[in-house]
Amino acid sequence: MPSVIKKLHTLQTFITDFYMVALLVVAHLLLGFPVHSDSISKKDSPPIYSILSENQRIEISDSYEVIYKIERTFTVLSSEGLAHAFTSVFYDKLNEIESVEIEITDPISGKTLEKAKAKDMADAAIYSSGSIFDDNRHKYFEVKSSKFPVQVAVTIETKSSSNFHLSDWVPVHRYNQKVTKSTLVVAYPEHIGLRYKAVNLLGEKSEKTVGKLVEVTWVETDLPVQTPDLKKEDDHRLLLAPVVFAMGDFVGKMEDWSGLATWQYELNKGRNVLPEEFIAEIKTMVADTDSDYEKIEILYQYLQKNYRYVSIQLGIGGWQTMSATEVVKYAYGDCKGLTNLMKSMLEAVEIASNYTLVQAGENAEKIETDLPSNQFNHVILQVPLEDGKSPVWLECTSNSLPTGFLGDFTKNRYVLVTNERGGYLTKTPAYNSSEWNTVLSKNVVKIDPQGNATIATKINVQGNFAEDLQNVKQYLDTRQQRDFFNSNSPVAGLIINQYELHVDHKDSLLLADLSYEGFIQKFVQNTAKRMILKPFLGKITDEMLVNNSLNQIDEYLIELPEVMEAENLSENLVLEEEGIKVTLRTSLEGKNLSVNREINLSLSEDISEEAKTELIKRINALGSSNFYFIKNTAALRHD
């Protein structure tokens, strides 16, 4: 059977190669696409599902309106390529769809198979995660065909009322797509200006003046076919930003970060007014303390308990906050509204704070610090402290994080602090010291004569790891929590009978205590003369070293079913280098086997992922050997 499959695969490959050559020739003859030798499928080349040629034009007017014109021609070569020709056109209060035309043809015969315009497209809302109110929508069209090749020509024109955000240009839209030519023209009045950053572009750039507009053109041809293993930093893209911009009546200038911060500050100016009775209530809350930190903590906890997060993204409201009075009245707000309310409450007790823009998300991309522009999607609050102390950072949309702890959503990234003087770029805390990355576990294991075991475990975690357990407690029900602990136990096959999880904090340091008791079937393997204890120490993973720091101690006290002799009990194992110390200690006294592992890591910020992966392998190798014990054979013969 395998030989038949291999022959079929070989035949399929030959047909695909022949088919690709034919299609590319057709593309050249009928569509004007250039044909290059490296575009033709080869044995080791990635498959090509579609061929794309595209022209884009971005034109900015004196009134800051932006017209986007796009002309795309796809040649879809297989069913996998149909998704490449999927057309989606975004619109909201700031962005309008002027026209869309789609024509599907047979590139061999030239026969038109289908036509569509904007009115023929499906329409749906686009909801961002956690959003309740927004006006994000899109019209979309899905190409369907059972015969290939098929050609899809798409023409789109949209208009934006603001040049605040200019779309990035990414010439290659999809994996397994051959881009024969992609062109971008950006036209703008000289007084508005344009800034850009080219990343991995391979083609040509030119510039000229046409009438009252400056035109800059980028042309990319015959780009390499991309596959899913492409790293983000290797993609081809062009980042664009205006110098002068406007949203509504608010005009700004972002030649530098301070300019953008000034615009944001002015946008929210005057929206911090609170009702007089509410101010009196706030002052009463903090009347018994003179400590600024305690005042911050009292008011932050009040915010968390009494105000609900609701995402609101409507027009300019995507950037301008609700007024503090409105948030007080309705007891809800988005990140902007809740942050502005917290800022206003602190002002009422004479504590200054700064509204701060951030690119949020656990896997958020780093912002381009050398291209001041709209690269943010969230707002947090920075509260400076006197006497050179580090500022207090507040995530005002969270009802569970302790005062001063941002968590995975916004930690360790560049943020734009705004204030009356403009603003500046800085970084949020990385939480990469040992106290923020501590895991301590104590495990008592009892093995019965059949090789099964009971285990009682107590785990104490601090900082980043405690946030994970807090999320488990907050978002999973009892059954889901139990399943989570079963599947994430370092000891394979654990079935938990009972558990307790407590989450607390000490100042800004999040703490969590987990204890459980469980049963493990066939924890050891028995032979006539030996008992074999397989590796049971939890593996260190990439996720555990995201912060380049780890302080972990695992203690195991294992009670064997009888007194045995250890056959291969190693002496203490040590891995020690700069910033790295790992020790594994084992001892056997009577029936009690003690296994203790200590890991202390403080890695350089510039350590490569490859080096980190290699280090993880070396650490895990220390606890990867079986333990062999010789049974009391005399007692066995007596029995």
C-alpha positions in Angstrom: 0.0 0.0 0.0 2.7 2.6 0.8 4.3 2.1 -2.6 1.0 2.8 -4.3 0.5 6.0 -2.3 4.0 7.1 -3.2 3.4 6.5 -6.9 0.1 8.5 -6.7 1.9 11.3 -4.9 4.7 11.3 -7.5 2.1 11.5 -10.3 0.2 14.2 -8.5 3.4 16.2 -8.1 4.2 15.9 -11.8 0.7 17.0 -12.8 0.8 19.9 -10.4 4.2 21.1 -11.8 3.0 20.8 -15.3 -0.2 22.5 -14.4 1.6 25.4 -12.7 3.9 25.9 -15.8 0.8 26.0 -18.0 -1.0 28.5 -15.7 1.9 30.8 -15.5 2.3 30.9 -19.2 -1.5 31.6 -19.5 -1.1 34.3 -16.9 1.7 35.9 -19.0 -0.3 35.7 -22.3 -3.7 36.8 -21.1 -3.1 38.9 -18.0 0.3 40.4 -18.7 2.0 38.8 -15.7 5.8 38.4 -16.1 7.0 34.8 -16.0 10.2 34.0 -14.1 11.9 30.7 -13.8 11.8 30.8 -10.0 8.0 31.3 -10.1 7.5 27.8 -11.6 6.9 25.2 -9.0 9.9 23.0 -8.2 10.3 19.9 -6.1 11.3 21.8 -3.0 9.3 25.0 -3.7 6.2 25.8 -1.6 2.9 25.2 -3.4 1.3 28.2 -5.0 -2.5 28.5 -4.5 -3.0 31.9 -6.2 -1.2 34.6 -8.3 -1.7 38.2 -7.4 -1.1 41.5 -9.1 -2.1 44.7 -7.3 -2.1 48.5 -7.5 -3.0 50.7 -4.5 -3.3 54.4 -4.2 -3.7 56.5 -1.1 -4.6 60.1 -1.7 -4.7 62.7 1.2 -6.6 65.9 0.7 -6.1 69.4 2.2 -9.1 68.6 4.4 -7.4 65.5 5.8 -9.7 63.1 4.0 -8.1 60.0 2.6 -9.2 58.2 -0.6 -8.0 54.5 -0.9 -8.2 52.9 -4.3 -7.3 49.3 -4.8 -7.1 47.2 -8.0 -6.4 43.5 -7.5 -6.3 40.6 -10.0 -6.1 37.1 -8.6 -5.6 33.9 -10.6 -6.8 31.2 -8.3 -5.1 27.9 -9.0 -6.8 25.5 -6.6 -9.6 25.3 -3.9 -7.0 26.4 -1.3 -6.6 29.6 -3.2 -10.3 30.6 -3.0 -9.7 32.1 0.5 -7.0 34.3 -1.1 -9.6 36.0 -3.2 -12.0 36.6 -0.3 -12.9 40.3 -0.3 -13.6 42.2 2.9 -14.1 45.9 3.0 -14.2 47.6 6.4 -16.4 50.6 7.3 -17.5 52.6 10.3 -18.4 56.2 11.2 -15.0 57.5 10.0 -14.7 55.2 6.9 -17.1 54.9 4.0 -17.3 52.5 1.1 -17.5 54.4 -2.1 -17.6 51.5 -4.6 -16.7 47.8 -5.0 -16.6 45.9 -8.2 -15.8 42.2 -8.5 -15.6 40.2 -11.7 -14.9 36.5 -11.9 -13.8 35.1 -15.3 -12.3 32.0 -16.9 -8.8 33.1 -17.8 -8.6 30.5 -20.6 -11.8 31.4 -22.5 -12.2 35.0 -21.1 -15.8 34.2 -20.3 -17.3 36.2 -17.4 -18.7 33.8 -14.7 -20.0 36.3 -12.1 -20.1 40.0 -11.3 -20.8 41.7 -8.0 -20.9 45.2 -6.5 -21.1 46.6 -3.0 -24.9 46.0 -2.9 -24.4 42.3 -3.7 -22.0 41.7 -0.8 -22.9 40.3 2.6 -22.8 42.7 5.5 -21.8 42.0 9.1 -20.6 43.6 12.3 -17.0 43.1 13.4 -16.9 42.8 17.2 -13.6 43.2 18.9 -12.9 41.0 22.0 -15.1 42.2 24.9 -16.7 44.9 22.9 -20.4 45.8 23.5 -20.8 49.1 21.6 -18.9 49.7 18.4 -19.6 50.6 14.8 -17.1 48.4 13.1 -18.7 46.6 10.1 -17.6 45.0 6.8 -19.0 44.0 3.5 -17.6 40.8 2.2 -17.7 38.5 -0.8 -16.7 34.9 -1.0 -15.5 33.4 -4.3 -16.9 30.0 -5.0 -15.7 27.7 -7.9 -15.2 24.0 -8.5 -13.1 24.5 -11.6 -9.7 26.0 -11.8 -8.0 28.3 -12.8 -10.4 31.2 -12.2 -9.5 34.9 -12.4 -10.9 37.4 -9.9 -10.6 41.1 -10.6 -11.4 43.4 -7.6 -11.7 47.2 -7.6 -12.3 49.0 -4.3 -12.6 52.6 -3.4 -13.1 53.8 0.2 -13.0 57.2 1.9 -11.8 58.0 5.4 -12.7 61.3 7.0 -9.3 61.3 8.9 -5.7 60.7 8.0 -4.9 59.9 11.7 -4.3 56.2 10.8 -2.8 55.3 7.4 -3.0 51.6 6.6 0.3 49.6 6.4 1.2 48.3 3.0 1.8 44.5 3.0 2.4 43.4 -0.6 2.0 39.6 0.1 -1.5 39.0 1.6 -1.5 35.3 2.1 0.7 32.3 2.5 1.3 30.2 -0.7 0.6 33.2 -2.8 2.7 34.4 -5.7 2.9 38.2 -6.0 4.1 39.1 -9.4 3.7 42.9 -9.0 2.5 45.1 -6.2 2.5 48.9 -6.4 1.6 51.6 -3.9 1.3 55.3 -4.6 0.8 57.7 -1.7 -0.2 61.3 -2.7 -0.3 64.1 -0.2 -0.1 67.9 0.1 3.3 68.9 1.1 2.1 70.8 4.2 0.5 67.6 5.6 3.7 65.6 5.1 4.4 61.9 5.2 6.7 59.7 7.2 7.3 56.0 6.6 9.4 53.0 7.5 10.2 50.3 5.0 10.7 46.8 6.4 12.3 44.1 4.2 11.1 45.7 0.9 13.0 44.5 -2.1 11.8 46.8 -4.9 12.1 50.4 -6.0 10.9 53.7 -4.6 10.4 57.0 -6.5 9.1 60.4 -5.8 7.7 63.3 -7.9 5.3 66.3 -7.6 2.1 66.2 -9.6 0.2 69.4 -9.4 -0.3 70.3 -5.7 0.5 66.8 -4.5 3.7 64.9 -3.7 3.5 61.4 -5.0 5.7 58.6 -3.6 5.6 55.2 -5.3 6.8 51.8 -4.2 7.0 48.9 -6.5 7.6 45.2 -5.5 7.9 42.5 -8.1 8.2 38.7 -8.1 8.2 38.4 -4.4 9.1 35.1 -2.7 6.2 32.8 -1.9 5.6 32.8 1.9 4.7 29.8 4.0 3.2 29.6 7.6 6.6 29.2 9.2 7.5 32.8 8.1 8.6 34.9 11.1 6.7 38.2 11.5 9.9 40.2 11.5 10.8 38.8 8.0 7.6 39.9 6.3 7.6 42.7 3.7 5.8 45.8 4.8 5.7 49.6 4.7 4.6 51.6 7.7 3.0 55.0 7.0 2.2 58.0 9.2 1.2 61.6 8.5 3.1 64.6 10.0 -0.1 66.7 10.3 -3.4 65.0 10.9 -6.9 65.6 12.1 -9.8 63.7 13.6 -13.0 65.8 13.6 -12.1 69.3 14.7 -9.0 68.2 16.5 -5.8 68.8 14.5 -2.5 67.4 15.6 1.1 67.0 14.6 3.2 63.9 15.3 6.7 64.6 14.1 7.6 63.2 17.5 5.9 61.3 20.3 5.3 64.5 22.3 3.2 65.8 19.4 0.9 62.8 19.4 0.6 62.9 23.3 -0.3 66.6 23.1 -3.1 65.9 20.6 -4.5 63.1 22.9 -4.3 65.4 26.0 -6.2 68.1 24.2 -8.8 65.6 22.9 -9.7 64.7 26.5 -9.4 68.2 28.0 -12.3 69.2 30.2 -13.7 65.7 30.5 -12.5 65.1 34.0 -15.2 67.0 35.9 -16.9 65.1 38.7 -20.2 65.8 40.5 -19.6 67.7 43.8 -21.3 65.1 45.9 -19.1 62.4 44.4 -16.0 64.4 45.2 -17.1 64.7 48.8 -17.6 60.9 48.9 -14.1 60.3 47.5 -12.5 62.6 50.1 -14.3 60.8 52.9 -12.9 57.5 51.7 -9.3 58.6 52.1 -9.7 60.9 55.1 -8.0 58.5 57.5 -4.6 58.2 55.6 -1.8 60.6 54.6 -0.1 58.0 52.4 -0.5 58.6 48.7 -0.1 54.9 48.0 -2.9 54.0 50.4 -5.1 56.6 48.8 -4.4 55.2 45.4 -5.2 51.7 46.6 -8.4 52.7 48.3 -9.7 54.5 45.2 -8.6 51.8 42.8 -10.3 49.1 44.8 -13.4 51.3 44.9 -13.3 51.6 41.1 -12.9 47.8 40.7 -15.8 47.0 42.9 -18.3 49.6 41.6 -17.6 50.1 37.9 -18.0 47.7 35.0 -15.9 47.5 31.9 -17.8 47.9 28.6 -15.9 48.4 25.4 -17.2 51.4 23.4 -15.7 52.2 20.1 -17.8 54.7 18.2 -16.3 57.2 15.7 -14.0 59.7 17.5 -15.1 58.0 20.7 -12.5 55.3 19.8 -10.0 57.9 21.0 -11.9 60.5 23.1 -13.0 59.4 26.5 -16.5 59.5 28.0 -16.7 62.3 30.5 -16.0 61.3 34.1 -19.5 62.5 35.0 -21.1 60.0 32.5 -19.1 57.1 33.9 -20.2 57.9 37.4 -23.8 58.2 36.3 -23.9 54.9 34.4 -21.4 52.9 36.5 -19.6 51.6 33.4 -17.0 52.7 30.9 -14.5 51.5 28.4 -10.7 51.6 29.1 -10.7 55.3 28.3 -13.7 56.1 30.5 -12.5 54.1 33.5 -9.0 55.4 33.3 -10.2 58.9 33.0 -12.5 58.4 36.0 -9.6 57.0 38.1 -7.5 59.9 37.0 -10.3 62.4 38.0 -10.8 60.7 41.4 -7.0 61.0 42.1 -7.1 64.7 41.1 -9.9 65.2 43.6 -7.5 64.1 46.4 -4.6 66.1 44.9 -2.7 63.2 43.4 -1.5 63.7 39.8 -1.6 60.9 37.3 -1.1 60.5 33.6 -3.4 59.0 30.9 -1.2 56.5 29.0 -1.6 54.8 25.6 -0.4 51.2 25.2 -0.4 48.4 22.6 -2.1 45.8 24.8 -2.5 42.0 24.5 -0.4 39.0 25.7 1.0 38.6 22.2 1.0 42.2 21.1 3.7 43.3 18.6 6.3 45.7 19.7 5.7 49.3 18.6 8.1 51.0 16.2 9.6 53.5 18.5 11.3 55.4 15.7 8.0 56.1 13.8 5.8 58.2 16.1 2.2 57.2 15.0 -1.0 55.6 16.0 0.2 52.2 17.2 -2.0 51.8 20.4 -5.2 50.0 21.2 -5.6 50.5 25.0 -5.3 53.0 27.8 -3.9 52.6 31.3 -3.0 55.0 34.1 0.5 56.0 35.4 0.7 57.5 38.9 4.1 59.1 39.6 5.3 59.0 43.2 7.6 61.4 45.0 11.1 60.8 46.3 12.2 59.0 43.1 10.0 56.0 43.7 8.8 54.0 40.7 5.4 55.1 39.5 2.2 53.0 40.3 0.6 51.5 37.2 -3.1 50.9 37.1 -5.1 48.6 34.8 -8.4 50.2 35.2 -10.5 47.6 33.3 -9.5 44.8 35.7 -11.6 44.0 38.7 -9.1 41.6 40.2 -5.5 42.8 39.7 -3.8 44.3 42.8 -2.9 48.0 42.8 0.3 48.5 40.8 0.3 45.2 38.9 -0.4 45.3 35.2 -0.1 41.6 34.3 0.5 40.0 30.9 -1.9 42.3 29.1 0.3 45.4 29.3 3.6 44.6 31.1 7.0 45.2 29.6 6.2 47.4 26.6 6.6 50.9 25.4 3.8 53.3 26.3 3.0 56.9 25.5 2.4 58.9 28.7 0.3 62.1 28.1 0.2 65.2 30.3 -0.2 68.9 30.1 3.4 69.3 28.8 2.8 66.9 26.0 4.2 63.5 26.9 6.9 61.0 26.4 7.6 57.3 25.6 8.5 55.0 28.4 8.2 51.3 29.4 5.9 49.5 31.8 7.4 47.2 34.4 8.8 43.9 33.1 8.2 42.0 36.4 11.4 40.0 35.6 13.0 39.8 39.0 12.8 36.5 41.0 10.1 37.6 43.4 7.7 38.0 40.4 8.6 34.6 39.0 8.6 32.2 42.0 7.2 28.7 42.2 7.6 26.6 45.4 6.1 23.1 45.6 6.1 20.4 48.3 4.9 16.9 47.3 4.3 13.9 49.5 3.9 10.6 47.5 3.1 7.2 48.9 3.5 4.2 46.6 1.6 1.0 47.3 2.8 -2.6 46.6 0.9 -2.6 43.3 2.8 0.4 42.0 -0.1 2.9 42.4 0.4 6.1 44.4 -1.3 8.9 46.3 0.0 12.4 46.2 -0.5 15.4 48.4 0.8 18.7 46.9 1.1 22.3 48.1 2.2 24.9 45.6 2.9 28.6 46.3 3.4 31.0 43.4 4.1 34.7 43.2 3.7 37.4 40.5 3.3 36.3 36.9 2.5 32.7 37.7 -0.1 33.7 40.3 -1.9 35.7 37.6 -2.4 32.5 35.6 -4.0 30.9 38.7 -6.1 33.9 39.3 -7.4 33.6 35.8 -8.2 29.9 36.4 -10.1 30.9 39.6 -11.9 33.8 37.9 -12.9 32.3 34.6 -13.3 28.5 35.0 -16.0 26.7 37.0 -15.2 24.0 39.5 -15.2 21.1 37.0 -13.0 23.1 34.6 -10.6 24.0 37.3 -10.2 20.4 38.3 -9.6 19.4 34.7 -7.1 22.2 34.3 -5.1 21.0 37.4 -5.3 17.3 36.2 -4.0 18.1 32.7 -1.3 20.6 33.9 0.1 18.5 36.8 3.8 17.7 36.4 3.0 14.1 37.3 1.3 12.4 34.4 -1.9 10.5 35.0 -2.9 12.4 38.1 -6.6 12.2 39.1 -7.3 14.9 41.7 -9.8 14.0 44.4 -9.9 17.4 46.1 -8.2 20.8 45.8 -8.2 24.3 47.2 -7.1 27.4 45.4 -6.6 30.8 47.2 -5.5 34.0 45.5 -4.3 37.1 47.5 -1.7 39.8 47.2 0.9 41.7 49.2 0.9 45.3 48.0 1.2 44.9 44.2 2.6 41.3 44.3 0.0 38.8 43.4 0.1 35.5 45.4 -1.6 32.1 44.9 -1.7 29.0 47.0 -2.9 25.7 45.5 -3.2 22.4 47.4 -4.6 19.1 46.1 -4.7 15.4 46.8 -4.9 12.8 44.1 -4.3 9.3 42.9 -1.9 8.1 40.2 -2.3 4.6 38.7 0.9 2.7 37.9 3.2 5.4 39.2 6.0 2.9 39.1 6.8 -0.2 37.1 7.5 -3.5 38.9 9.6 -6.4 37.7 10.5 -9.5 39.6 13.7 -8.0 41.1 13.3 -4.2 40.5 11.0 -1.3 40.9 11.4 1.4 38.3 10.4 5.0 39.1 9.9 7.0 35.9 10.8 10.7 35.6 8.2 12.8 37.4 9.7 16.3 37.7 7.7 18.9 35.8 9.2 20.1 32.6 10.4 23.7 32.2 8.6 25.2 29.2 9.2 28.2 27.0 6.2 30.0 28.6 7.8 29.8 32.0 10.8 31.7 30.8 9.0 34.5 29.0 10.2 36.9 31.7 13.8 35.6 31.5 13.6 34.8 35.2 12.6 31.8 37.3 13.0 30.9 41.0 11.5 27.4 41.4 12.0 24.8 44.1 10.3 21.4 43.9 10.5 19.1 46.9 9.4 15.5 46.7 9.2 13.1 49.6 8.4 9.6 48.2 7.5 6.7 50.5 8.4 3.4 48.8 6.3 0.3 49.5 9.2 -1.3 51.3 12.9 -0.8 52.1 14.9 -1.1 48.9 18.4 -0.5 47.7 18.9 2.3 45.2 20.7 1.0 42.2 21.5 4.2 40.4 20.9 7.1 42.8 23.1 9.9 41.5 25.1 12.3 43.5 24.0 15.9 43.4 23.7 17.2 39.9 24.6 20.9 39.2 24.3 23.2 36.2 25.9 26.5 37.0 26.8 29.4 34.6 26.4 33.1 34.6 22.8 33.8 35.6 22.0 30.1 35.8 22.1 27.7 38.7 20.2 24.4 38.8 20.7 21.7 41.4 19.1 18.3 41.8 19.6 16.5 45.1 18.5 12.9 45.9 18.8 10.8 49.0 17.3 7.6 50.3 16.7 6.8 54.0 14.9 3.6 54.7 11.7 3.7 52.6 11.9 7.5 52.1 13.3 8.9 48.8 13.9 12.7 48.8 14.2 14.5 45.5 14.8 18.3 45.6 15.3 20.5 42.5 16.2 24.2 42.7 16.2 26.4 39.6 17.5 30.0 39.8 17.6 31.8 36.5 18.3 35.4 35.7 18.8 35.6 32.0 20.0 38.5 29.8 17.3 40.5 28.0 19.0 39.9 24.7 19.2 36.1 25.0 18.1 34.5 21.8 15.2 32.1 21.6 17.5 29.4 20.3 19.8 29.8 23.3 16.8 29.8 25.6 15.4 26.6 24.0 18.8 24.9 24.4 18.9 25.9 28.1 15.5 24.4 28.7 16.6 21.1 27.2 19.6 21.0 29.5 17.6 21.8 32.6 15.0 19.1 31.8 17.7 16.6 31.1 18.8 16.7 34.7 15.6 15.0 35.9 15.0 12.8 32.9 16.5 9.5 34.1 14.6 6.6 35.7 15.3 5.6 39.3 16.0 1.9 39.7 15.5 0.1 43.1 16.5 -3.5 44.0 13.7 -5.3 45.8 14.3 -7.4 49.0 14.4 -10.7 47.1 14.9 -12.7 50.3 11.6 -11.4 51.6 10.0 -12.2 48.3 11.2 -15.9 48.6 9.9 -16.1 52.1 6.5 -14.9 51.0 
